Amino acid sequence: MKIQHLAPGLSVSEQILPKQLAELKAAGYRAVICNRPDGEGNDQPLFAEIERAAQAAGIDAHYLPAESGKVTDEQGIGFGQLLATLPKPVLAYCRTGMRSTTMWALSQAGQQPLPQIVDAARKAGFDMKGGVRRIANNGRTPLDVVEVAHAVVIIGGGAAGIATASSLLARDPGLDIAIIEPADVHYYQPGWTLVGCGVFDAAETARTMASTIPRGVHWIKAAVAAFEPDGNAVILDGCRVVRYQQLVVCPGLKLDWHAIEGLSETLGRNGVTSNYLYHLAPYTWELVQNLRGGRAIFTQPPMPIKCAGAPQKAMYLSADHWKRGGVLDQIQIEFCSAGAVLFGVAAYVPALMEYINAYSIDLNFGYTLTRVDGPSRTATFSRLNPDGSKDTVTREFAILHVVPPQVAPDFIRVSPLADAAGWVDVDPSTLRHKKWGNIHGLGDVTNTSNAKTAAAARKQAPVVAHNVLAAIGKAKGSALYDGYGSCPLTVERGKIVLAEFTYGGALAPSFPAWLVDGTRPSRLAWFLKERILPPLYWKGMLKGREWMAKPELADS
């Protein structure tokens, strides 16, 4: 926890954790202000968790969230009012501290000279020159003052962004590349399913962001606020401007926890968990180990979501543990899915149904989770009936594993890059933006119809790398993405149904059927998932080694 003193009675910091509230109390802090909206990051505790820990420590906690780079004058006024009434000292936090600093700066406009505000922010480690230009320019960020420019700018330091940067450097080692990413930690998110069943430790899935960014690539540690594609510019949190020749957009997606009433207040307690959050996957395993009877509900929201098989993976592995422990007969397992089928590619359904039957799982299709009451341990669903009518159904639970609705990040949804549904609008084959030829998109944030998985990003990154270089005259022809995605469905500890498919659900096995028949549960596929894929991710995909991922070229 890096805390910076900003003004008398006020300090700012990056994201804090619930367990750190006791430390803050011991350090003398009497109030905290959260300026970060829930759902920005997969390692981010919800404000409700912070609030509970603050109350236990005897600290006031207040929620004043702002989208990155979009702090309003009204929020600045609200921040100033809070600061005037809260007991001191106060700690304000967001993802990096920039939004909190910006709110303070806006609250001080007219009360302190602008140079004095800028100097205070600078001493705390924050560059507010861009914010001051916004204040002086009646709320707009002037694009004529550019702090930095690069040949290729990549938005996002996740699997897609790092892999694309590495693939670019593998083709052109001297290329000028920058990655814009505010997070300090890079996660191997496919591993969280195995954390939730006790196979992996959570720490095994995390590495520092600095260690994953390729050598020679510039790291701009900031969040994106807006795009100006006609001016080849990106506006960052703090109103800084970055210019590019080629732009690659791959920031991932947003988990919309607040779309389900009551969920944020009870997530992480009362038997409510989710493997979609780094700090809650261990809680899933704790719940599974301790359950001896009752109803266990596993939910799946409307598509699109990342790793569409993950809701089922958690269910199968939990059921397998209960079976091995001799308590499966005492547990009623329900799969409540907003979809109409168990899995979108029919060839894999028969094998999955064998496990559904073996674990005596009740399938409920057309069920969308709308409300959770943690203290009463009830979940309410909107049910779509076969005749098209809707009603509500409430279930009691002992364990509720929730997969939240998922949307594009806020700064993408409101940008000119987005389609009507809010996703980056790209050609499904070339991954080039449909309007701007020097912009590409990949990973979970695009509107392509492939499964949103790390395996898809592994195949997309070389396609984007080639096409970016082709756009600047350093490569010939267009590379094409066929929609490949992979979903290793962990049906029991030691066996996996290895689903691999392209656009339209066409099967695309990587191995001959005599070695791994993806439509049947396989021990070799489990070995691949547990032992081979993690090092392949860290040492192959993120290093630009395109094993079994060379792109197909057209118009060569």
Secondary structure, DSSP 8 states (H G I E B T S, - for coil): --EEEEETTEEEES---GGGHHHHHHTT--EEEE-S-TTS-TT---HHHHHHHHHHHT-EEEE----TT---HHHHHHHHHHHHHS-SSEEEE-SSSHHHHHHHHHHHBTTB-HHHHHHHHHHTT---HHHHHHHHTTT---TT--SEEEEEEEE--SHHHHHHHHHHHHH-TT--EEEE---SEEE-GGGHHHHTTTSS-GGGGEEEHHHHS-TT-EEE-S-EEEEEGGGTEEEETTS-EEEEEEEEE----EE-GGGSBTHHHHTTSTTEE-TTSTTTHHHHHHHHHH--SEEEEEEE-SS--BSTTHHHHHHHHHHHHHHHTT-GGGEEEEEEESSSSS-SSGGGHHHHHHHHHHTT-EEEETEEEEEEETTTTEEEEEEE-TTS-EEEEEEE-SEEE----EE--HHHHTSTTB-TTSSB-B-TTT-BBSS-TTEEE-GGGB--SS-BSHHHHHHHHHHHHHHHHHHTTSS-SEEE----EEEEEEEETTEEEEEEE-GGG-B--SS-TTT--TTS-BHHHHHIIIIIHHHIIIIIGGGT--TT---EEE--
